[in-house]
Amino acid sequence: MPVQKKITLIFPSNTDGRLTHRIRNFAEDLWREIEKSGLGDVGGLETVDQAVDILTIQIKHARKTGYVRKRVRNLLKSHLLADSAETQYS
């Protein structure tokens, strides 16, 4: 089974835009944790600043997949978005 190196976060409950500010704050922290440290790619600050309901993380190193997943889970919890996000791995 190949290593799943892509994480897609979907926020289906943000249809009215009330979560947008929290999602963007989360995405900025995600950018700092993942992209700036060289673990993966979230699409840059432009993508982060426009995030509304979907974020995609490309993990650069297969051996770091577990660590990145854990960081994403912890950041979702700290931003109180864990129950609002659907996580897909591919």
C-alpha positions, 0 to 999 in steps of 0.5 A: 500500500503506497504512503498517503502523502496528501491531506485534504481538509473540508469544512462543510459547515462553513456555508454561512462564512462564520468559520472563515476567520478561524479557518484562515487563522488555522491555515496560517498556523498550518503554513508556519508549521508545515510549509515554512519548516519544509515538511509539506506544501499548503499552497503558500500564503495566497492560498491560506489568505483565501481559505474558506472551506477546503485546504490541501496539504502535500507532504514532501517526505513519506517518512514524515506523514505520521508527524504531519498528520499529528500536527494537523490534528493538534492544530485543528483541536487548538483552533476548535475546528476538529469537529467542523473538519472532514479529513481525507487522506490520499 
